[in-house]
């Protein structure tokens, strides 16, 4: 492919003006086995480019250890896009937002007290530089002048909605250039003044993000960039979902009309998302305001033209018509709707009580006060805290700051739930003369990915008080739950919920080639699902998401295993494998 440059108010390639019609699709949210299928569908829709973020926290899960293999093979992803004769736009962060855990930052940054994220803080930049040293060569050798297809690379991400440190933006841009990026550098921000002024610098191309009113957005962008090609780097044609809220959807005609209005302005565009995919495992982020913590569901369907499992929607076909009317046509590409399958219900007939298995799956760390998750060397999952309170003591409230949800037990008996959004203490108890064992199970429901509260440590933050009295001397149990092999399950039997978190396990058989399916837990309340050892999804009866997408590549011919951690209770122990997606 020929290099793309900026001349006047246009993008140019091979001496001719071009327009970019990109679709956002993240390699880390789509099983690698499905990359080609999804990309071909986007090409058939008319897109001439693919845009992707890079998730730092997946590539450096443990500090200093990098992984760009398998599902995380960014180079292979860019090569496949190139093979399909499409441009690539890469957004390497280091911060990406994307409704992704901690905005893409690795959890271990939170071990460093006093570090200032997204700034010229020396320690923070040291970590970013090490990441860029590993990442940027993968991108630079795939630029167009090297025979690749990378035409644009973003500097940071929507920085103006967070900070206004122009020195920091220039530092990142210089770091990209010094590591070999010669493609167009750009910033993207919301279309209001404070975002555009805070997140841009004169010498870097500016784009804006919005979901409606293109002419107004571009008019405001022109206040900050008098010349240069107009581009919407994120056209929000859909939206994501928080737990406890309603599913977001947008009228397909309205979404297609707005895409047409962007193109009518003479602008280029990247549709966010064109195919959202799934945020598997514990990688969902959260929004966090002054008043409320809002965790995000695992489905990243985003009401996109290609839905969560790769089906072409009404919005897809309407957008294809709009793109075709502006000359973006790719006829003759064979694409088809995906097949899904229902499998027989699975009886989860083995159980393992979480508290009874603590010593099998974790080793306690002694401390004076509870230790937050990150200081235990843990990124995701749960932490269990245990202590003994001397008695006698009068009835008093349990006071603590929990990130994000806690299950409280006295002498092994369930006492209640504490949630981050609680406005006042909900649990009170007295202590008998011979004392009581206090156990607190905390769940990390996803770190903030957007806004001023990115520094979002997990577990118990600070101390624990019974009334006004601090409680000291704790045992801290890390439960990342990335390996469940040490759990001791009871023999198959009829199981019931005893008001204590419990792992349930069952198996099912796949005859022939596996097909995509969806796990539905009708009679369960809250927890996590694993399939064949892969952490698939959270679930919560409050919705809106009611099924967890289970791609065929996660299954195998013959016997497959489902494990569920249920923390709040179930009516029966049946897992349904349905051919119908239900995200609300």
ABEGO torsion letter per residue (X at the ends): XBBBBBBEABBBBGGBBBBBBBBBBBAAABBAAAAAAAAAAAAAAGBABBBBBBBAAAABABBGBBBABEAABAAAAAAAAAAAGBBBBBBAOABAEGGBBGGGBBAAAAABBGBBBGBABAAAAAAAAAAAAAAAAAAAAABAAAGBABABBBBEBGAAAABABAAAAAAAAAAAAAAGBABBBBBBBBABAAAAAAABBAABBBBBBBABGAAAAAAAAAAABABEBBBBABBBABBBBBBGBBBBBBBAAAAAAAAAAAAAAGBBBBBOBABAEBBBEAABBBBBBAABBBBBBABAAGGBABBAAGBBBAAAAAAAAAAAAAGBBBBGBBBBBBBBBBBBBBBBABBBBAAAAAAAABBBBBBABBBBAAAAGBABEBBBBBBBBBOBBBBBBBBBBBOABBBBBBGGBBAEBBBAABABBABBBBBBAAEBBBBBBBBBAEBBABEAAABBBBEBBEBBBBEABBBBGBBBBBBAGABAAABBBBBBBBBBBAGBBBBBBBBBBBBEBBBBBBBBBAABABEBBBBGGBBABBBBAAOABABBBBBAAABBBEBBBBBBBBAAEBABABBBBBABBBAX
